[in-house]
């Protein structure tokens, strides 16, 4: 019985994550999670490092979302970004940038 509890808890958490993802609403505009990040200096540097095709796809999604938002519309349901399809394309680059910044700050202290 105890071995089944973590599995049930995992499914419950995944259900909550999917529910929250859909309630956030950015997927209804065709955006991915990484498209919604606040563009501070770390995010700008990470965006500079991603491949050009990923950057162009991001720009398209953001422009489309801005257009839909101004028109107060959402995409048809079949075009919504699905939880399973949402990849964190920027996160590896962002982690690298943050690590480099922390190393630089540590270096400058000495």
N, C-alpha and C positions, 0 to 999 in steps of 0.2 A: 504494500500500500504506500509506503514511504517513497518508493522509487517512481511512482506515478505522479506525485505532487509536483516535482520540477517540470515535467512535461506539460502538465495542465497549466502551471503558472506561465511557462514559456508561450503557450498558445494564447493565453489570456493577454499577456503583454503584447504579443504580436497583433492581436485583435485591437487592442487599445491604440497601438502605434498606427495601424491602418486607419482607424476611425479618426484619430487626430490629424493624420496626413490629409484626409479628405475634408475635414472641417476647416483646415487652414485656408483652403480655397485657391492657393496659387496653382494647383494642378488643373483647375478648371480653366485657367488662362493659358495652359500649355507650358508652364514654367516647371523647372526642376528645383529641388531644394537649394542647390548651390547657386542658382540664379538669383535667389532672394537675399544673399548675404550682403551686409552693409559694406560698401567699398571703402575700407580704410586703406592705409598704405600697404599693409600685408596682402590684402586681397587684390589690390591693383598690381602688385609685383607678381603674385601668383597668376593673375590673368595674362600678364605679359609673357609668362613661361609656358602656357598651354599651347598645344599645336593649333595652327591657324584654322583648320577646319572646325575644331571644337569651339574656338573663339567666334567664328562666323555663325555657327549654329546657335550659340548663346545670344549673340546680337540679334539674330532673327527672332528667337523666342521672346526676348525682352521687348523688342519693337512691336511684335504682334500683341503681347500682353498690354503694352501701353495703349495701343490702338483700341483693343477690346475694352479696356478700362474707361477710356474716354467716351466710347459709345455705350457704356454701361451694358455690355454683353458678355457672354461666356461662349467658349467653344462648344460645338456639339459633343455629346458625351463620348463618342468613339474617338475623339481627338484629345481627350483629357490625358494628362500624364498619369500613368498607373503607378501605384506604390512599388510594384515589382520591377518596373522599367526605369525608375528614378535612380540613376547611378550618380555617385558623388565624384564627378569628373574633376573638380577643383581641389578637393580635400588633400590628395597627396602632395600637390604643389604648394598648397597653403601650409601644410605641416612642415615642409622643407623650408619655406620662407621664414616661418616663425622660429624654427630651430636655428637658422642662420642668424636671425636678428638677435636671439638670446645669446648665441655664441659671441657675436660682435659686441653686445653690451657687456658681457663678462670680460671680454678681452680689453675693452676700453676702461674697465674698472682698475685693471692692473697696470 
